[in-house]
Amino acid sequence: MKDFIFLLKRFVPPYKKYLWLSIPMTILSSILVIISFSAIMPILDILFKIDQTVYTTYMDFDFQFSSFASWQAMKDALKNNLYVYMTEIIQSKGAIYVLALSVLYLVLTTILRTVTMYLSFYYMIPLRTGVVRDIRNQINDKVVSLPLAFFSEERKGDILARISGDVNEIENSIMGSLDMIFRNPIQIVIYFVGMLLISWQLTIFVLVILPVFGYIMGQIGKKLKKRSALGQQQWGGLMSQIEETLGGLRIIKAFNAEKKISDRFHRGNDEFRNTTMRIFRRQQMAHPVSELLGTIAIAIVLWYGGSLILSDSSTFEASGFMLYLTLFYMLINPAKELTKSAYTIQKGLASVDRVDKILSAENNIKDPERPQPIQLSKQIEYKNIRFKYRENWVIKNVSLTIEKGKTVALVGQSGSGKSTLADLLPRFYDVQEGNISIDGIDIRQAKVHDVRQLMGIVNQEAILFNDTFFNNIAFGVENATKEQVEEAAKIANAHEFIIASENGYDTNIGDRGCKLSGGQRQRISIARAVLKNPPVLILDEATSALDTESERLVQDALDKLMRNRTTLVIAHRLSTIKDADRICVMHEGEIVEQGSHAELLALNGYYNRLCEMQSF
């Protein structure tokens, strides 16, 4: 329950006005229940001659707030005066008239009760939907802001499951129970007060038996949270499998692995079904058990209340007992709902824990308290940097200087640390030792936004969005004009195939640019970097996955983009970086050679062997 209270404190405050509007309506509707059903007593007592007492004289009120006897005397006086008044009306206008008035009174108060009950629900809806919206917004904002290191530890499918399945579970289990959590205790208290005024002896007896039944219900839902957490974890695994299957369909089909993938999914789906069945069976047990316990409770109250009426010394009347039973029955329903909501909340809290793992994740790529302005006018310097993802060092004591306007290329075997070295510059990760500076200012002393604003990145795999050509090129550039976008596309050799498409720059390119060829996707990515016009350019094997013709067009676009810029190039094809100002050869996280193309060939070392392997 502490997790539930924490959730309320965290998300409900922006919507507390709706809560304060709902609570008075709930109080009023509960009071109207007592008022409306109070019409039963005079109907039973006077019209059907259950009460043989003759009411002829009005009584005076002498009320003291602190005295229980005064409360009892006031209740007796109210009843006496009402019955005297009704007796006078019966004598003057007849019993049928009084019966009609009583029925009309019951209908009118019930209408008022229904309206106030609807309003109590009406005001809770903005709170319920608003909290769920805020949770989704916070998860999305957190996902965008978290560093790449977080996602290397998490599966994409599991994150998608938390955003979709877990948030839906929070909405259905917790937010769906929210109105019951606030409404039912109010109803229980008001009905209990009404029952106490009718018979304090019977109410004390009820207080003894209800906690016993509540404990029994609590035991049923004890393990639900743990099983729900397992179910959501298994659902996340299924989502991950689907995400992997969609991304690897070409390989799956090429290796005739459809059956293997299907069998793996079926096994996971069967495990999820078995867990879900156990959850649902325990959840569905709540209703029949609560019905049984409610019936037993009413039977016990009937027995004890009947014994009070039949005892010679009791002043408890049959009509009062009927009203008492009505209120007790009305109390049973919110009590059952409250138990059910507490049971359902346990199921939702498992999803809260999974969602909170994202929301509470720490972003270690932070802005400093007093950020320094940063711009490139001289050089970028890596100074004795060391970096590791987990245990083993990936970058070891690397020092590198990139002068403004120069092109530096990183080459080496796969896993030598080239991409990691490039990722450290825009602070996708932070170094553990040493520092990276721009014009002598450590990039950790500047705002992350300011550092990344200096840089444009073109990756090996062009990352595009399911949007138009225009919006993909203008991505990240505010208020870009059509002329600017077209100029960037021309520089990137993309303008011709864009205007040849169905709707020109307004043509949708599909999910991840699936409607385009590899070379076209890469040129759109280059056009995006051209439009940003960054002083620093990072090219991560931008041509390695292209055919000869596409590579020629893309390399031409890159040459235009690199002109007069500070460029860090990660190269797989050595022919593309022969003209770089400096080439750094990396091996097992260290720079083992550096120099121009000719100088490195003359060394007859690592670089020369790489050239020979590519020539062969």
Residue, then its C-alpha position, 0 to 999 in steps of 0.5 A: m500500500k505504501d507504493f500506492i500512496f507514493l503513486l498518488k502523491r506523485f501523480v495526483p496533485p495536478y488534479k486534486k481540484y477534481l478530487w475535491l469536487s468528487i468527494p462532496m458529491t460522494i458524501l452527499s450521495s451517501i447521506l441521501v441514501i440514508i435519507s431516501f430509505s428513511a421513508i421505509m420506517p414510517i411506511l412500515d410503522i404507521l401504514f402497516k401497523i407494525d408500531q402500535t404506539v400512538y403518537t399525539t404530542y410533539m416533543d421539545f429538543d434539548f440537545q447536548f453535543s457531547s452526550f450520547a444520551s442527548w443524541q438518543a433523545m434527539k433521535d427519539a424526538l425527531k421520530n416522535n414529531l415526524y410520526v405525530y405530523m404523519t398521523e395528523i395528515i392520515q387523519s385529515k387526508g387518509a393513508i393513501y395520500v401519505l403513502a403517495l407522499s412517502v413514495l414520491y419522497l423516495v423517488l425524489t431523493t433517489i433522483l438526487r442521490t443518482v445525480t450526485m453519484y454521477l457527479s462524483f464519477y464525472y469529476m474523477i474521470p479527468l483525474r484518472t485519465g490525466v494521471v495515465r497520460d502523465i505516466r505515458n508522457q513521463i516514460n516517453d520523456k525519460v526514454v528520450s533523455l536516458p543515455l545509450a548505456f541504459f538501453s544496452e542493458e534493456r531489451k527494446g521489446d521489454i521497454l515497449a511492453r512497459i510503455s504499453g502493457d504495464v501502463n494499461e495495467i496501471e490504468n485498469s487496475i489502479m486508476g480504475s480502482l481510484d474512485m473506489i478507494f476515495r468513494n467507498p470509505i466515505q460511504i462506509v463511514i456514513y452508512f456506519v454512522g447511520m447504523l450506529l444511530i439506529s442500533w449501537q449494540l448491533t453495530i458493535f457486533v458488526l464491527v467484530i465480524l467484518p474485520v474477520f471477513g476482510y482478513i480472509m479476503g486479504q489472504i486471497g490476494k496476497k501473492l497476486k502482485k508477485r505473479s503479476a510481476l512475473g506475467q508482465q516480465q513474460w509479456g515483455g519477453l514476448m514483445s522482444q521476440i516479436e520486435e526481433t522477428l520483425g527486424g530479422l525476417r530476411i535472415i529467418k526466411a533465408f535460413n529456413a528458421e521459421k519453425k524455430i522462431s515459431d516454436r520459441f514464441h509458442r513456448g514463451n506464449d504458453e508460459f505467459r498463458n499459464t501465469t495469466m491463468r493463475i492470476f485470473r483464477r485468483q482474481q476471479m476468486a474474489h467475487p464469489v468469496s466476497e458474495l459468500l462472506g457477504t451472505i454469511a455476514i447478513a445471516i449473522v446480523l439477521w440472527y443477532g438483530g432478530s434476537l434483539i427485537l424478540s428480547d423483552s427488554s429491547t427497544f429495537e423495533a422491526s421497522g428500525f431493523m429493516l432500515y438497519l438491514t438496508l443500510f448494512y446491505m448498502l455497506i456490504n457493497p462498498a466494503k466488497e468493492l474496497t476489498k476488490s480494489a485493494y486486491t486489484i491494486q496489488k496486481g497493478l503495483a507489479s506494473v508500477d514497479r516495472v514502469d518505475k524502473i524506467l522513471s527512476a533510472e539515473n541519467n549520468i550524462k548531466d549538465p554541470e551546475r555552472p555550464q561554460p559556453i563552448q565553440l570550436s575555433k582551435q581544436i578537439e583534444y582527447k587526453n589520456i582517456r579510458f573507457k569501459y562499458r562493463e568490466n573490460w577497458v574498451i579505450k585505453n589511454v588514448s590521446l588524439t588532437i583534431e585541428k579545426g578544419k582537418t579530417v582525421a580518420l579512424v581505421g582498424q579491425s572490428g571491435s578495436g574501439k573506433s565507434t566508441l571513440a567517436d561516441l564519446l565526443p557528443r557525450f553519448y557516453d562519458v569517459q571514466e578517466g581522462n577528458i575530452s576538450i574543445d578549445g581547452i574546455d572539458i565537454r563535461q563542463a558545457k551543456v549537453h545540448d551545446v556540445r551536440q549542437l556543434m556536431g552532425i552525425v552520419n551513421q553506417e545505417a541511415i536512421l530515418f523516420n516514418d515521415t516525409f522527405f521534408n521532415n526527415i531532412a529538416f529533423g532537428v532544425e527549427n523553422a527550416t524553409k523549403e528552399q533550405v531543405e532543397e539546397a541541402a538535398k541538392i548538395a547531398n545528391a538527393h534532390e533528383f530522386i526526391i522530386a521524381s517521387e509521387n509527392g516530391y518533398d511531401t512523399n512519405i518514405g515509410d518506416r525507417g525509410c523502407k521505400l528507399s534504397g540504401g544509397q537514397r537513405q544515406r543521402i537523405s541522412i547526409a542532407r539532414a547533416v548539411l542542413k544543420n551545417p555543424p562545425v564538427l562532422i562525425l562519419d561512422e562508416a557512412t559508405s561501407a554498406l553501399d554498392t559501387e554506384s551508390e557509394r560514388l554518389v554518397q561519397d561525392a555528397l560527403d566530400k561536399l559536406m566535409r569541405n571546410r569542416t572538422t571531420l572525424v571519419i570511421a572508415h571500413r573502406l580504406s580507399t575513402i580516407k586516403d586523402a584524410d589529413r591524418i589516419c589513426v590506426m586502432h588496435e584493441g582500444e589503443i592508437v598504434e599508428q597515426g600519420s598520412h596515408a603515405e607515411l603509414l604505408a612506409l611504416n609497413g605496420y598495421y595499416n599496411r596489412l589492412c591495405e593489403m587485405q583489402s587489395f587482396 
